Amino acid sequence: MIKEASQKLLEQGYAIIPLLQNQKLNLDTEILTKDYSLDDFDRLTKKFNKPHTNLGINVAKSLNGLIDIDLDSVESIKLAPKFF
């Protein structure tokens, strides 16, 4: 299922990132510079002996330098209008 979603995103021009299961983590040192393919899910699973069954998108590479910012606390949400 992750590979099918990844394929659709690749076709739409997004830069995908294979991530560890239930995390926003990829143990690959090239995470921000590499152009990942569907084969990388299997390669990274073998390399780190952990399943890469989550999917991320490198927004900066996909959308001309735009970034994604998570606001995970009440305080950050309140301060966001002052910074963005």
Rosetta blueprint (number, residue, H / E / L):
1 M L
2 I H
3 K H
4 E H
5 A H
6 S H
7 Q H
8 K H
9 L H
10 L H
11 E H
12 Q L
13 G L
14 Y L
15 A L
16 I E
17 I E
18 P E
19 L E
20 L L
21 Q L
22 N L
23 Q L
24 K L
25 L L
26 N L
27 L L
28 D L
29 T L
30 E L
31 I L
32 L L
33 T L
34 K L
35 D L
36 Y L
37 S L
38 L L
39 D H
40 D H
41 F H
42 D H
43 R H
44 L H
45 T H
46 K H
47 K H
48 F H
49 N L
50 K L
51 P L
52 H L
53 T L
54 N E
55 L E
56 G E
57 I E
58 N L
59 V H
60 A H
61 K H
62 S H
63 L L
64 N L
65 G L
66 L L
67 I L
68 D L
69 I L
70 D L
71 L L
72 D L
73 S L
74 V H
75 E H
76 S H
77 I H
78 K H
79 L H
80 A H
81 P H
82 K H
83 F H
84 F L
